[in-house]
Amino acid sequence: MRPTREYIRVYVWELPVRLFHWINALSILALAVTGYLIAHPPAFMSQQDASMGYWFAKVRFTHFVAAYIFLFVMIMRLYWAFVGNKFARWNNFIPYKPAQFKEMLDVLKIEILAFSKKPLHTLGHNVIAYISYAVMFFLGLFQIVSGFAIYAQMSSAWLPQQFTWVIPLFGNELTLLNLHYAVMWLFALFTVVHIYLVFFTDYIDGHGDASSIIGGWKFLDRHSHAVQTGEGFNALGHNPAKTSKARSHN
């Protein structure tokens, strides 16, 4: 019989981070679906006049609106990387500490290569997850730049016109279109792997990863939390030492 452990709740993902996550997920889904339809438009047989349907224009409009939302969320998430809590900060996405490289090896052994069944106790994301999100952030920047460059060929709006310099860098519009389409499939692949790993690590580690992006709370046994932070937290995630210290000053 496995010994029971005392788990505590720790508030990890602030409300803005959770909103960014879900709005970003919905915008990426809309961009992927409409992007695929733009690349492979289906042939609908209808007795209705084509000018009355206008469905393809609606698909393109949805794609463009989702692109603006995606851009807005990227800007706000970048801002929050400088003002958010320690789990959302930019320096998590760039491994530079020896402990981060050690954790990287642990993640490879435990969660990717499955050489060990020992749970990996981390608050926030693990190092490899942070790195993968950084890579996807730069791929997202490429999608924004390339997408608005392509859009500039058919729009006189101010924002797309700021990217007219991009197509000459890639030789022609078709090359950029193909790259834009290929990166869409990288996002699709990342989404499948991401969803699988969220539920896999939730099952192995028991930290509540899946529910944390909804409520913000994760669960960690008291010993592991003390090792990581050097602080004791009660069941609500408050630090008793800091609380008692604050009261002593009042």
C-alpha positions in Angstrom: 0.0 0.0 0.0 1.4 3.4 -1.0 1.9 5.9 1.8 -0.4 8.9 1.7 1.0 12.3 1.1 -0.2 15.7 2.3 -0.9 17.8 -0.8 -1.3 21.6 -0.8 -2.9 24.0 -3.3 -0.6 26.5 -5.0 -2.0 29.4 -7.1 0.1 29.1 -10.3 -1.7 30.5 -13.3 -3.2 34.0 -12.9 -6.4 34.9 -14.6 -4.8 36.8 -17.5 -2.6 33.8 -18.3 -5.6 31.5 -18.4 -7.6 33.9 -20.6 -4.6 34.3 -23.0 -4.4 30.5 -23.2 -8.0 29.9 -24.1 -8.5 32.8 -26.4 -5.2 31.8 -28.1 -6.4 28.2 -28.4 -9.7 29.3 -30.0 -8.0 31.7 -32.4 -5.5 29.1 -33.5 -8.4 26.6 -34.1 -10.3 29.2 -36.2 -7.1 30.1 -38.1 -6.3 26.4 -38.8 -9.8 25.4 -40.0 -10.3 28.5 -42.1 -6.7 28.3 -43.4 -7.2 24.8 -44.5 -10.4 25.7 -46.3 -8.6 28.6 -48.0 -5.9 26.3 -49.2 -8.3 23.5 -50.2 -11.7 25.1 -50.9 -14.4 22.5 -51.2 -16.8 22.5 -54.2 -20.4 22.9 -53.0 -23.1 22.0 -55.4 -26.0 24.4 -55.0 -28.8 25.8 -57.0 -28.3 29.1 -55.3 -26.5 31.8 -57.2 -22.8 32.2 -56.1 -23.3 35.9 -55.3 -25.9 35.0 -52.8 -23.8 32.4 -50.9 -20.6 34.3 -50.5 -19.4 31.6 -48.1 -15.7 31.7 -49.1 -15.6 35.4 -48.3 -17.0 34.6 -44.8 -14.2 32.0 -44.4 -11.6 34.5 -45.3 -13.1 37.2 -43.1 -13.1 34.8 -40.1 -9.5 34.0 -40.8 -8.5 37.7 -40.8 -10.5 38.4 -37.6 -8.8 35.5 -35.9 -5.4 36.7 -37.0 -6.0 40.1 -35.4 -7.1 38.4 -32.2 -4.0 36.1 -32.3 -1.8 39.2 -32.7 -3.5 41.0 -29.8 -3.1 37.9 -27.5 0.6 37.5 -28.5 1.3 41.2 -27.6 -0.6 40.9 -24.2 1.2 37.6 -23.4 4.6 39.2 -24.1 3.6 42.1 -21.8 2.5 39.7 -19.1 5.9 37.9 -19.3 7.3 41.0 -17.6 4.6 41.9 -15.1 3.1 38.5 -14.2 4.0 36.2 -11.4 7.1 34.1 -11.3 5.5 31.2 -13.3 4.7 33.5 -16.2 7.9 35.4 -16.4 10.1 35.6 -19.5 13.2 34.1 -17.8 11.5 30.8 -17.4 11.5 30.4 -21.2 15.3 30.7 -21.5 17.3 28.0 -19.6 20.4 29.5 -18.1 20.6 28.0 -14.6 22.3 24.6 -13.8 19.1 23.5 -12.1 17.1 24.1 -15.3 19.5 21.9 -17.3 19.2 19.2 -14.7 15.5 19.4 -14.8 15.7 19.1 -18.6 17.5 15.8 -18.3 14.9 14.6 -15.7 12.0 15.5 -18.1 13.7 13.6 -20.9 14.2 10.5 -18.7 10.8 10.5 -17.0 8.2 12.1 -19.3 9.6 11.6 -22.8 11.8 8.5 -22.8 10.0 6.9 -19.9 13.2 5.5 -18.3 11.8 6.2 -14.9 8.4 6.1 -13.2 9.4 8.6 -10.5 7.1 11.6 -10.7 8.6 15.0 -11.6 7.4 17.6 -9.2 7.4 21.1 -10.7 5.4 24.2 -10.2 4.5 26.0 -13.4 5.8 24.2 -16.5 8.8 22.0 -16.7 11.9 23.4 -18.5 11.2 21.5 -21.8 7.6 22.8 -21.8 8.8 26.3 -21.4 11.3 25.9 -24.2 8.6 24.4 -26.5 6.3 27.3 -25.8 9.1 29.7 -26.6 9.6 28.0 -30.0 5.9 28.1 -30.7 5.9 31.8 -29.8 8.5 32.5 -32.5 6.6 30.3 -35.0 3.5 32.4 -34.1 5.5 35.5 -34.9 6.4 34.1 -38.2 2.7 33.3 -38.9 1.7 36.9 -38.0 4.4 38.4 -40.2 3.9 36.1 -43.2 0.1 36.2 -42.8 -0.1 40.0 -42.9 2.4 40.1 -45.7 0.1 37.9 -47.8 -3.0 39.9 -46.7 -1.2 43.1 -47.8 -1.6 41.9 -51.4 -5.3 42.4 -51.2 -5.8 45.0 -48.5 -4.9 48.7 -48.2 -5.4 48.7 -44.4 -2.5 50.3 -42.5 -1.3 47.2 -40.5 -1.0 44.7 -43.4 0.8 47.4 -45.5 3.6 47.5 -42.9 4.6 44.0 -44.0 5.0 44.5 -47.7 8.7 44.0 -47.4 8.4 40.4 -46.3 7.5 38.7 -49.7 10.6 39.9 -51.5 12.7 38.3 -48.7 11.3 34.9 -49.7 11.4 35.5 -53.4 7.7 35.3 -54.2 4.3 35.0 -52.6 3.8 31.3 -53.4 6.9 30.4 -51.4 5.7 32.4 -48.4 2.2 30.9 -48.7 3.7 27.3 -48.7 5.7 28.1 -45.6 2.7 29.7 -43.9 0.7 26.6 -44.6 3.5 24.3 -43.4 3.8 26.1 -40.1 0.0 25.7 -39.6 0.6 21.9 -39.6 3.4 22.3 -37.0 0.8 24.1 -34.8 -1.6 21.2 -35.3 1.1 18.6 -34.4 2.1 20.7 -31.3 -1.6 20.8 -30.2 -1.9 17.0 -30.4 1.3 16.4 -28.4 0.4 19.2 -26.0 -3.0 17.8 -25.1 -1.5 14.3 -24.7 1.3 15.4 -22.4 -1.0 17.5 -20.2 -3.2 14.5 -19.4 -0.1 12.1 -19.2 1.7 14.3 -16.7 -1.5 14.9 -14.8 -1.8 11.1 -14.4 1.8 10.5 -13.6 2.5 13.5 -11.3 -0.9 14.2 -9.9 -0.5 18.0 -9.9 -3.8 18.8 -11.5 -2.2 20.2 -14.7 -5.4 19.9 -16.8 -7.7 21.7 -14.3 -5.0 24.3 -13.4 -5.5 26.1 -16.7 -9.2 26.6 -15.8 -9.0 27.4 -12.1 -5.3 28.4 -11.8 -4.5 26.0 -8.9 -2.0 23.1 -8.9 -1.4 20.5 -6.3 2.0 19.6 -4.8 2.9 17.5 -1.8 4.3 19.6 1.0 7.8 18.1 1.0 8.3 18.7 -2.8 7.0 22.2 -2.5 9.4 23.0 0.5 12.3 21.6 -1.5 11.5 23.8 -4.5 10.7 27.1 -2.7 12.0 26.7 0.8 8.7 28.0 2.0 5.7 26.3 3.8 2.3 26.9 2.4 -1.0 26.0 3.9 -3.9 24.4 2.1 -5.0 27.7 0.5 -1.5 28.5 -0.8 -0.8 31.2 1.7 2.6 31.4 3.4 2.1 31.1 7.2 5.5 32.5 8.0 4.9 35.6 5.9 1.4 35.9 7.3 2.5 35.8 11.0 5.4 38.2 10.1 2.9 40.7 8.6 0.7 40.4 11.7 3.6 41.1 14.0 4.2 44.4 12.2 0.5 45.5 12.6 
